[in-house]
């Protein structure tokens, strides 16, 4: 080998690792912050990945995802958000409820933040307006609290003779007081009585169901807090054990054996912020991306659970349902 070629070869060998490291460092990293656990949110994380794929980003190829899961411990969210900012990441997907969004908002004013929150991102202090969010946050507003009156109506379609309806909520959830007032007003308007049931930790779930039974609740509504979503299998099991008809915010409960749900499709929401993430990675600004709102709500019934509870459902109600799980 000629001397000049040999020296060139050495130079190339020395440069290649440097180039490889530079290319690796160029891959953007998305921080995925969630108040729940991976086991319960795996399908929604996959929907987020699909949204990224829609925009040409594939995890492991041209984008990386660094996930932080609070496992229902909301107090851990600020620390996790700060860790992602220090890394730093290219953007943060703050999911699993408004608590994640507020933790990310408090941690950074420069890194883009995509949230899935509600019931009102403007009133909640996340954005200045829906059409022109301003700042470094945008995402999807999931207004489940406003759907509570409709959920009450559907629950009474399922159990027409119910006179006492329990409302299970998490004390640490944002906007729970307003949600309770809306539900209580809807229940009173229909001539029924509301039984408030609160939990401060997951260990309170069993006690809450026992309290509902002792107060002669005929049916139960479960709030939309991510702490409930994360423990949906346990909650559905408690409902079955105490023979309580329960309506939920999300279809995932019904798929786990719950009676019925009415709310937006969360896979849609996570896919939407995945698409927004791809646009931001290409240079779009959160301030210019409108907060998206669901345009469709799903009513899902588990017929097997209805039969186990001894409920006879009207054909018209079944026809109204978007999906009936046999």
C-alpha positions in Angstrom: 0.0 0.0 0.0 1.3 3.4 -0.9 2.2 5.7 2.1 -0.3 8.4 1.1 -3.2 5.9 0.9 -2.1 4.4 4.2 -2.2 7.8 6.0 -5.6 8.6 4.4 -6.9 5.3 5.7 -5.7 6.1 9.2 -7.4 9.5 9.0 -10.7 8.0 7.9 -10.6 5.4 10.6 -10.1 8.1 13.2 -12.9 10.3 11.8 -15.5 7.6 11.4 -16.2 7.1 15.2 -16.5 10.9 15.6 -18.9 11.2 12.6 -20.9 8.2 14.0 -21.2 9.9 17.4 -22.2 13.2 15.8 -24.9 11.5 13.8 -26.2 9.7 16.9 -26.3 12.9 18.8 -28.3 14.6 16.1 -31.2 12.2 16.7 -33.9 14.2 18.5 -35.1 12.9 21.9 -38.7 13.2 23.0 -39.4 13.2 26.7 -42.6 11.2 27.4 -44.0 12.2 30.8 -47.0 10.3 32.2 -48.7 10.2 35.6 -49.6 6.5 35.2 -47.7 3.3 34.4 -46.4 1.8 31.2 -48.5 -1.4 31.7 -51.7 0.6 31.6 -50.8 3.1 29.0 -48.8 0.9 26.5 -51.5 1.1 23.8 -51.7 4.9 24.1 -47.9 5.2 23.9 -48.2 3.1 20.7 -50.8 5.5 19.4 -48.3 8.4 20.1 -45.6 6.5 18.1 -48.1 6.0 15.3 -48.6 9.8 15.2 -44.8 10.2 14.9 -44.7 7.7 12.1 -47.4 9.6 10.3 -44.9 12.5 10.2 -42.0 10.4 9.1 -40.4 9.7 12.5 -39.7 6.2 13.7 -38.4 5.4 17.2 -35.0 3.9 17.0 -34.3 5.2 13.5 -34.6 9.0 13.5 -36.1 9.8 16.9 -35.7 8.5 20.5 -38.3 8.5 23.3 -37.2 8.9 26.9 -40.2 7.9 29.1 -40.9 8.8 32.7 -43.8 7.0 34.5 -45.1 8.4 37.8 -47.1 5.2 38.6 -49.9 7.3 40.0 -47.6 9.3 42.4 -48.3 12.8 41.2 -45.7 14.3 43.5 -43.0 12.7 41.3 -44.0 14.6 38.2 -42.1 17.8 38.8 -38.9 15.9 39.5 -39.3 13.8 36.3 -40.1 17.0 34.2 -37.0 18.7 35.6 -34.9 15.6 34.7 -36.1 15.7 31.1 -35.3 19.4 30.9 -31.8 18.9 32.2 -31.1 16.1 29.7 -32.2 18.1 27.6 -34.9 16.8 25.3 -36.2 18.3 22.1 -39.8 18.4 23.4 -41.9 16.9 26.2 -45.1 15.0 25.7 -46.9 15.6 29.0 -49.7 13.0 29.2 -52.0 11.2 31.6 -53.8 14.4 32.7 -53.3 18.0 33.5 -50.9 17.3 36.4 -48.2 16.2 33.9 -48.8 19.3 31.8 -48.4 21.7 34.8 -45.2 19.9 35.9 -43.7 20.3 32.4 -44.9 24.0 32.2 -43.2 24.8 35.5 -40.0 23.1 34.4 -39.4 25.0 31.2 -40.5 28.0 29.2 -38.4 27.2 26.1 -38.7 23.4 25.4 -42.0 22.7 23.5 -44.6 20.8 25.6 -47.4 18.8 24.1 -50.2 18.0 26.6 -53.3 15.9 26.8 -55.3 17.7 29.5 -58.6 19.2 30.4 -61.3 20.1 31.1 -60.4 23.6 29.9 -56.7 24.3 29.0 -57.4 28.0 29.0 -59.0 28.2 32.4 -56.5 25.7 33.6 -53.7 28.1 32.8 -51.9 26.0 30.2 -52.5 28.2 27.2 -53.8 31.7 26.5 -56.3 30.6 23.9 -57.2 27.5 22.0 -56.6 28.9 18.5 -53.4 30.7 19.4 -51.9 29.0 22.4 -48.9 31.3 22.8 -45.9 30.2 24.8 -44.4 26.8 24.5 -47.4 24.6 25.1 -50.2 23.1 22.9 -51.9 19.8 22.6 -55.3 18.2 23.0 -58.0 19.3 25.4 -60.1 16.4 26.7 -63.2 17.9 28.2 -64.4 14.9 30.2 -66.0 17.0 33.0 -68.4 18.6 30.7 -69.5 15.2 29.6 -70.5 14.2 33.1 -74.2 15.3 32.7 -74.5 13.2 29.6 -72.8 10.3 31.4 -75.4 10.6 34.2 -78.2 10.5 31.6 -76.8 7.3 30.0 -76.3 5.7 33.4 -79.9 6.3 34.2 -80.9 4.8 30.9 -79.0 1.7 32.0 -80.5 1.8 35.6 -83.8 3.8 35.3 -84.7 3.2 39.0 -81.5 4.4 40.5 -82.2 7.0 43.1 -78.7 7.4 44.6 -75.7 7.8 42.4 -72.2 7.8 43.8 -69.4 9.9 42.3 -65.8 8.6 42.8 -63.1 11.2 42.6 -59.5 11.8 43.4 -58.8 14.6 45.8 -55.5 15.4 44.1 -57.1 15.8 40.7 -57.3 19.2 39.0 -60.7 20.6 38.5 -62.5 18.0 40.7 -64.6 20.6 42.6 -66.0 22.0 39.4 -66.7 18.5 38.1 -68.5 17.6 41.3 -70.8 20.6 41.1 -71.7 19.8 37.4 -72.5 16.2 38.3 -74.5 17.1 41.4 -76.5 19.7 39.4 -77.2 17.1 36.7 -78.3 14.5 39.2 -80.5 16.9 41.1 -82.1 18.0 37.9 -83.1 14.4 37.3 -84.6 14.1 40.8 -81.8 11.9 42.1 -79.3 12.2 45.0 -75.5 12.3 44.7 -73.2 10.5 47.1 -69.7 12.0 47.0 -66.9 9.5 47.3 -63.3 10.7 47.6 -59.9 9.0 47.6 -56.5 10.4 48.5 -54.5 7.3 47.7 -55.0 4.0 45.9 -55.5 2.3 49.3 -58.8 4.2 49.6 -60.4 2.4 46.7 -61.8 -0.5 48.6 -63.1 1.8 51.4 -64.8 4.0 48.8 -66.8 1.1 47.3 -67.7 -0.2 50.8 -68.9 3.4 51.6 -71.0 3.5 48.5 -72.7 0.2 49.4 -73.3 1.3 53.0 -75.0 4.5 51.7 -77.2 2.5 49.4 -75.8 3.8 46.2 -77.7 2.2 43.2 -75.0 3.1 40.7 -71.6 4.8 40.5 -69.8 7.3 38.3 -66.0 7.2 38.2 -64.0 10.4 37.5 -61.5 10.7 34.7 -58.4 11.0 36.9 -55.4 9.0 35.5 -55.1 7.4 38.9 -58.3 5.5 38.2 -57.3 4.7 34.6 -54.1 3.2 36.0 -56.1 0.9 38.3 -59.0 0.2 36.0 -58.7 -3.6 36.4 -58.9 -3.2 40.2 -61.8 -0.8 40.0 -63.8 -3.0 37.6 -63.1 -5.9 40.0 -64.4 -4.0 43.0 -67.5 -3.0 41.0 -68.2 -6.7 40.2 -67.6 -7.8 43.8 -70.0 -5.2 45.2 -72.5 -5.7 42.3 -72.5 -2.0 41.5 -73.4 -0.7 38.0 -70.6 1.8 37.1 -70.1 4.2 34.3 -66.7 5.4 33.3 -65.0 8.1 31.2 -62.9 5.8 29.0 -63.6 2.8 26.9 -60.6 1.0 28.4 -62.6 0.3 31.5 -65.4 -1.4 29.5 -62.8 -3.5 27.7 -61.6 -4.6 31.1 -65.1 -5.7 32.1 -66.7 -2.4 33.2 -70.4 -1.8 32.4 -70.3 1.3 30.2 -68.3 4.4 29.2 -68.9 7.7 27.4 -66.0 9.9 26.4 -63.5 10.7 23.7 -61.2 8.1 22.1 -57.9 8.5 23.8 -55.9 6.7 21.1 -57.0 9.5 18.8 -55.7 12.1 21.3 -52.3 10.4 21.7 -52.0 10.0 17.9 -52.7 13.7 17.4 -50.0 14.9 19.8 -47.7 12.4 18.0 -48.4 14.2 14.8 -47.9 17.5 16.4 -44.6 16.3 17.8 -43.4 15.4 14.3 -44.4 18.9 13.1 -42.5 20.6 15.9 -39.4 18.5 15.2 -39.5 19.8 11.7 -39.6 23.4 12.9 -43.2 24.3 13.8 -43.8 26.4 17.0 -46.3 25.3 19.7 -47.6 28.8 19.8 -48.9 28.5 16.2 -50.5 25.0 16.6 -54.1 25.2 17.9 -55.2 23.1 20.8 -57.2 20.3 19.3 -60.6 19.1 20.8 -62.3 15.8 20.2 -65.1 15.9 17.6 -66.5 12.5 18.4 -67.5 10.8 21.7 -68.0 7.1 22.1 -70.7 5.3 24.1 -69.5 1.7 24.8 -71.5 -1.0 26.6 -70.3 -4.4 27.9 -73.3 -6.6 27.4 -71.8 -9.5 29.4 -71.4 -7.3 32.4 -74.9 -5.9 32.1 -76.3 -9.5 32.1 -74.2 -10.4 35.1 -75.7 -7.4 37.0 -79.2 -8.5 35.9 -79.9 -5.5 33.8 -82.3 -5.6 30.8 -81.2 -3.1 28.3 -83.5 -1.4 25.8 -82.9 -2.2 22.1 -82.9 1.5 21.4 -80.1 2.0 23.9 -78.0 -0.8 22.4 -78.6 0.7 18.9 -77.4 4.1 20.2 -74.1 2.6 21.5 -71.0 3.0 19.3 -69.9 -0.4 20.3 -71.4 -3.3 22.3 -68.9 -5.7 23.7 -70.4 -9.2 24.0 
